[in-house]
Amino acid sequence: MSVTILEALENANYNLNNINVLGMALLPLAKEQLNNAVVLLEKGYGLYDKVEPLLEKYGDVENVPEIKYK
């Protein structure tokens, strides 16, 4: 199931807020979720754009092209 950028931010927030309960093993996942969301927002994508299709197409969030506005 593909999540939106907003859902990735919410998931990262949940994971970071519950690190004491869920364990430090979730820290890298939360950091990756947060980084993916922030980078995509900086590249012009919206909160409701899906994360996974972009990662599948471009391999890495850094390879996703910026949105060019006219």
C-alpha positions in Angstrom: 0.0 0.0 0.0 1.4 3.4 -1.0 1.3 6.2 1.4 1.1 9.9 0.7 3.8 12.4 1.8 1.4 13.5 4.6 1.0 9.9 5.8 4.8 9.4 5.7 5.2 12.5 8.0 2.5 11.1 10.3 4.1 7.7 10.4 7.5 9.2 11.2 6.0 11.4 13.9 4.3 8.3 15.4 7.4 6.3 15.3 9.5 9.0 16.9 6.9 9.6 19.6 6.8 5.9 20.5 10.5 5.1 20.3 10.6 4.4 24.0 7.8 1.7 23.6 8.7 0.3 20.2 12.5 0.4 20.5 15.4 2.2 18.9 15.3 -0.1 16.0 12.6 2.1 14.5 14.8 5.2 14.5 16.4 4.6 11.1 12.9 3.9 9.6 11.5 7.1 11.1 14.5 9.1 9.8 14.0 7.7 6.3 10.3 8.4 6.4 11.0 12.0 7.5 13.8 12.5 4.9 11.7 11.1 2.0 8.8 13.4 2.9 10.9 16.5 3.4 12.9 16.0 0.2 9.8 15.4 -1.9 8.1 18.5 -0.5 11.3 20.6 -1.2 11.1 19.3 -4.8 7.6 20.7 -5.2 5.4 17.6 -4.6 2.3 18.0 -2.5 1.1 16.4 0.7 -1.2 14.1 -1.1 1.3 12.8 -3.7 2.2 9.1 -3.2 5.8 8.3 -2.0 6.3 4.7 -3.2 5.5 5.1 -6.9 8.2 7.8 -7.1 10.7 5.7 -5.2 9.9 2.7 -7.4 10.3 4.7 -10.6 13.5 6.6 -9.6 15.1 4.3 -7.1 15.9 6.9 -4.5 14.3 10.1 -3.3 17.4 12.0 -4.4 16.8 10.9 -8.0 13.2 12.1 -8.1 13.1 15.2 -10.4 11.8 18.5 -9.2 8.4 19.6 -10.3 8.8 22.5 -12.8 6.0 25.1 -12.6 5.1 27.1 -15.7 
